[in-house]
Amino acid sequence: MNIKKILKILLPLILGGILVWYSLSKVSPETLVQYFKNANYWWISLGLFFGILSHLSRAYRWKYLLEPMGYTPDFGNSTMAVLVAYLVNYAVPRAGEVSRAAVMANYEDIPFEKGFGTIVAERIADLIMMLLIICVTLFVQFDFIFELLTANFSPVKVGGIIAAVVLGFFVFSQYVKKAKTGVGLKIKSFIGGLIEGATSIFKMKDKWSFIFHTVFIWLMYVAMFWATIPAIDNLEVPFGAVLIGFIAGGFSIAATNGGIGLYPVAVAGAFALFGIAEEPANAFGWIMWTAQTAMIIVFGGLAFAVLPVYNKAKE
C-alpha cells in the first residue's frame, strides 16, 4: 500500500480524533454520560426503525437497476450487501461501494463492473435528493437565511457576493463547456455523467418505483434525525433547524469515517444558528451519531457473518 492510500485512510481518522477532542471540550464526558443515561430510548428506537426502513428500501430499490441487465438478486443478499457496505465505509471511506459490488459478484454472480455501475447510478440519484433537500431548506428558511446574512454582512456586501457567485458560475460554466483537455475536460465528463445518470432514471421500465424508493429513503433519513430529537428532555428544535442540522450532519458523514467527531460538531453548529444551547445540541449530536453507528456495527457485522451461512443454506 503506497503513502497516498495510507494517508487517505489515516487523515479522516486523525481529523475525527481532533474533532472528538474539540466536541468533548464543549461538553464534558461526565455531562455527556448523564445525557445518555437520561435519554428517552423509545424515541431513539423509533429513529433507528426509520433508519432500518431506509436500508431495506435501498436494498429493494437496487433491483430496478439490475433487472434490465437480466439479474434478479435475492433480496436477502441485497440487504446484507448494503449493510456490509455501510460497515466498511466506517473503516475505509468510499470502500463500501466496492465491497457491496464484490458481495453481489460473489453470491449473485453479478459482474463486479456492472454491479458497481448501478451503485454509481444510485449515488447520482442520492446526490440529486440531497440537492433537492438543500433547495427546499433554502426555500423554507429563506427569511431566516436572508436575515442571518444581512445581520453579518451589509446589503451591499450580500449583493456583491451574490453577483460574484453568479459571475463566477457563468465564467466557470463557459470554461467547462469549451474545455477539451485537462481538469476542465474531467469536470465536463463528470457533469455529463451526472446528467446522463439522472436522465437514465426516467428511461427505466420501473422508473416511478425507483423514484418512489429514492424519495422514501431520504424521507426516512430525515425522519430518523427528527424522531431522535425528543430523546433529550427540553430540546426544542424548529423544523428549519431540523433540516439544516440534517444537512450539516450529512456532509460531516462524507468528510470523516461515518462522521466520527465531526457529526456532533456540525449538528451543534447548525442548531446554534437558531439559538439552541450548545450543551444539549452537542449531546444530541453524540446520541444521534452513536445510535446510527451502533446500528451499522450491529447489523453490518451480522450481515458479514450471516452472508456465507445464508447462501450455503440456499444451495
C-alpha positions in Angstrom: 0.0 0.0 0.0 1.5 3.3 -1.1 1.8 6.5 1.1 -1.1 8.2 -0.7 -3.5 5.3 0.1 -2.3 5.2 3.7 -2.9 9.0 4.1 -6.3 8.7 2.5 -7.3 6.2 5.2 -5.5 7.9 8.2 -6.3 11.6 7.6 -10.1 11.2 8.1 -9.4 9.2 11.3 -6.9 11.9 12.6 -9.3 14.6 11.7 -12.1 12.7 13.5 -9.9 12.3 16.6 -9.2 16.0 16.7 -12.9 16.8 16.4 -13.8 14.3 19.1 -11.4 16.2 21.4 -12.9 19.5 20.3 -16.5 18.3 20.8 -15.7 17.0 24.3 -14.2 20.4 25.2 -17.7 21.8 24.7 -19.5 19.2 26.8 -17.6 17.2 29.4 -17.6 13.4 29.2 -19.4 13.2 32.6 -22.2 15.5 31.4 -22.4 13.6 28.2 -22.8 10.3 30.1 -25.7 11.9 32.1 -27.4 12.9 28.8 -27.0 9.3 27.6 -28.4 8.0 31.0 -31.4 10.3 30.9 -32.2 9.9 27.2 -35.6 8.6 26.2 -34.7 5.4 24.3 -38.1 4.9 22.9 -37.5 7.9 20.6 -34.1 6.6 19.8 -35.6 3.2 18.9 -38.2 4.9 16.7 -35.4 6.8 14.9 -33.5 3.6 14.4 -36.6 1.9 13.0 -36.8 4.7 10.3 -33.1 4.1 9.6 -33.7 0.3 9.1 -36.6 1.1 6.7 -34.3 3.3 4.7 -31.7 0.5 4.4 -34.4 -2.1 3.4 -35.8 0.3 0.8 -32.3 0.9 -0.6 -31.7 -2.8 -1.0 -35.1 -3.2 -2.7 -34.5 -0.2 -5.0 -31.3 -1.8 -6.3 -33.3 -4.4 -8.2 -34.7 -1.8 -10.6 -31.2 -1.1 -11.8 -30.1 -4.7 -12.0 -33.2 -6.3 -13.6 -32.8 -4.5 -17.0 -29.4 -6.2 -17.3 -31.0 -9.6 -16.7 -30.2 -10.0 -13.0 -32.7 -10.8 -10.2 -30.8 -10.7 -7.0 -32.1 -12.3 -3.8 -33.5 -9.6 -1.5 -31.6 -11.1 1.5 -28.3 -10.8 -0.3 -29.0 -7.3 -1.5 -29.9 -6.2 2.0 -26.8 -7.7 3.6 -24.6 -6.3 0.8 -26.0 -2.8 1.7 -25.3 -3.3 5.4 -21.8 -4.6 4.8 -21.1 -1.6 2.6 -22.1 0.8 5.4 -19.9 -1.0 7.9 -16.9 -1.0 5.5 -17.3 2.8 4.9 -16.7 3.3 8.7 -13.3 1.7 8.3 -12.3 2.9 4.9 -14.2 5.9 3.3 -15.7 5.1 -0.1 -14.7 1.5 0.1 -18.2 0.4 0.9 -19.4 0.7 -2.7 -16.6 -1.6 -3.8 -17.4 -4.2 -1.1 -21.1 -4.0 -2.0 -20.4 -4.8 -5.6 -18.0 -7.5 -4.6 -20.6 -9.2 -2.3 -23.1 -9.4 -5.2 -20.4 -10.7 -7.6 -19.5 -13.5 -5.1 -23.0 -14.6 -4.1 -25.2 -13.5 -7.1 -22.8 -13.9 -10.0 -23.3 -10.2 -11.0 -20.2 -9.0 -12.7 -18.4 -6.5 -10.5 -18.2 -3.7 -13.0 -21.9 -4.0 -13.7 -22.9 -4.0 -10.1 -20.5 -1.1 -9.3 -22.0 0.8 -12.3 -25.5 0.5 -10.8 -24.2 1.8 -7.4 -22.7 4.8 -9.1 -26.2 5.5 -10.7 -27.7 5.2 -7.2 -25.3 7.7 -5.8 -26.2 10.2 -8.6 -29.9 9.8 -7.5 -28.9 10.3 -3.9 -26.9 13.4 -4.8 -29.9 14.8 -6.6 -32.1 14.2 -3.5 -29.6 15.9 -1.2 -29.5 18.9 -3.6 -33.4 18.9 -3.5 -33.4 18.9 0.3 -30.9 21.8 0.3 -33.2 23.7 -2.1 -36.3 23.0 0.0 -34.4 24.2 3.1 -33.3 27.4 1.3 -36.9 28.0 0.3 -38.5 27.2 3.7 -35.8 29.1 5.6 -35.3 31.9 3.1 -36.3 34.7 5.5 -34.1 33.3 8.3 -31.1 32.8 6.0 -31.5 36.3 4.5 -31.7 37.9 8.0 -28.6 35.9 9.0 -26.7 37.1 6.1 -27.8 40.8 6.4 -27.1 40.7 10.2 -23.4 39.7 9.5 -22.9 41.4 6.2 -24.2 44.8 4.8 -26.7 44.6 1.9 -24.0 45.9 -0.4 -21.7 43.0 0.6 -24.5 40.5 0.2 -25.4 41.8 -3.2 -21.7 41.8 -4.2 -21.3 38.2 -3.0 -24.4 37.1 -5.0 -23.1 39.0 -8.1 -19.7 37.4 -7.7 -21.2 33.9 -7.3 -23.4 34.4 -10.5 -20.5 35.8 -12.4 -18.1 33.0 -11.2 -20.7 30.4 -12.1 -21.0 31.8 -15.6 -17.3 32.0 -16.2 -16.8 28.5 -14.8 -19.6 27.0 -16.9 -18.1 28.6 -20.1 -14.7 27.3 -19.2 -16.0 23.8 -18.7 -18.2 23.9 -21.8 -15.2 24.8 -24.0 -12.6 22.6 -22.3 -11.0 19.9 -24.5 -8.2 18.9 -22.2 -7.1 18.8 -18.5 -9.2 19.4 -15.4 -11.9 21.2 -17.4 -12.5 18.2 -19.5 -12.6 15.9 -16.5 -15.2 18.2 -14.9 -17.2 18.3 -18.1 -17.2 14.5 -18.2 -18.2 14.2 -14.6 -21.1 16.7 -15.0 -22.1 14.9 -18.2 -22.1 11.6 -16.4 -24.3 13.1 -13.7 -26.8 14.3 -16.2 -26.7 11.0 -18.1 -27.2 9.0 -14.9 -30.1 11.3 -13.8 -31.9 11.2 -17.2 -31.4 7.4 -17.4 -33.6 7.0 -14.4 -36.6 8.3 -16.4 -35.8 5.7 -19.1 -36.3 2.8 -16.7 -39.1 0.4 -17.0 -40.0 0.9 -13.3 -38.8 4.5 -13.1 -41.6 5.6 -10.8 -41.0 2.7 -8.4 -37.3 3.7 -8.3 -38.1 7.4 -7.8 -40.6 6.4 -5.0 -38.0 4.4 -3.2 -35.4 7.2 -3.6 -37.7 9.8 -2.1 -38.8 7.3 0.7 -35.1 6.6 1.6 -34.4 10.2 2.1 -37.6 10.9 4.0 -36.6 8.1 6.3 -33.2 9.7 6.8 -34.8 13.0 7.8 -37.4 11.1 10.0 -34.6 9.3 11.8 -33.0 12.6 12.6 -36.2 14.3 13.6 -37.6 11.4 15.7 -34.4 11.2 17.8 -34.7 14.9 19.0 -37.3 14.3 21.7 -34.9 11.7 23.3 -33.4 14.7 25.1 -35.7 16.5 27.5 -36.5 20.1 26.8 -34.6 20.2 23.5 -36.9 22.1 21.2 -35.8 22.3 17.6 -37.8 24.1 14.9 -38.4 22.4 11.6 -35.9 24.7 9.8 -33.2 23.7 12.3 -34.0 20.1 11.7 -33.4 20.5 8.0 -30.2 22.5 8.4 -28.9 20.1 11.1 -29.7 17.1 8.9 -27.8 18.7 6.0 -24.8 19.6 8.2 -24.7 16.0 9.6 -24.9 14.5 6.1 -21.9 16.5 4.9 -20.0 15.5 8.1 -20.5 11.8 7.4 -19.0 12.3 3.9 -16.0 14.2 5.4 -14.8 11.7 8.0 -15.3 8.0 8.6 -19.0 7.9 9.3 -18.9 11.4 10.7 -16.7 10.5 13.7 -16.0 13.6 15.8 -17.4 15.9 13.2 -21.1 14.9 13.3 -21.8 16.3 16.8 -19.8 19.5 16.0 -21.7 20.0 12.7 -25.1 19.4 14.1 -24.4 21.6 17.2 -23.1 24.4 14.9 -26.3 24.2 12.8 -28.5 24.3 15.9 -26.5 27.3 17.3 -27.8 29.4 14.4 -31.2 29.0 15.9 -30.1 30.0 19.4 -30.3 26.4 20.7 -28.0 25.8 23.7 -24.6 24.3 22.9 -24.5 21.6 25.6 -27.8 19.8 24.7 -27.1 20.3 21.0 -23.7 18.6 21.3 -25.3 15.8 23.4 -28.0 15.3 20.8 -25.3 15.1 18.1 -23.4 12.4 20.1 -26.6 10.4 20.8 -27.7 10.6 17.2 -24.3 9.6 15.9 -23.8 6.8 18.5 -27.3 5.3 17.7 -26.8 5.2 13.9 -23.2 3.9 14.3 -24.3 1.2 16.7 -27.0 0.2 14.2 -24.5 -0.1 11.4 -21.9 -2.0 13.5 -24.5 -4.5 14.8 -26.4 -5.1 11.6 -23.4 -4.8 9.3 -21.4 -7.2 11.5 -24.3 -9.7 11.5 -24.7 -9.4 7.7 -21.0 -10.0 7.3 -21.2 -13.2 9.4 -24.5 -14.4 8.1 -23.8 -14.0 4.3 -21.9 -17.3 3.8 -24.2 -19.3 6.0 -27.3 -17.9 4.3 -26.0 -18.6 0.9 -24.8 -22.1 1.8 -28.3 -22.9 3.1 -29.7 -21.9 -0.3 -27.6 -24.4 -2.2 
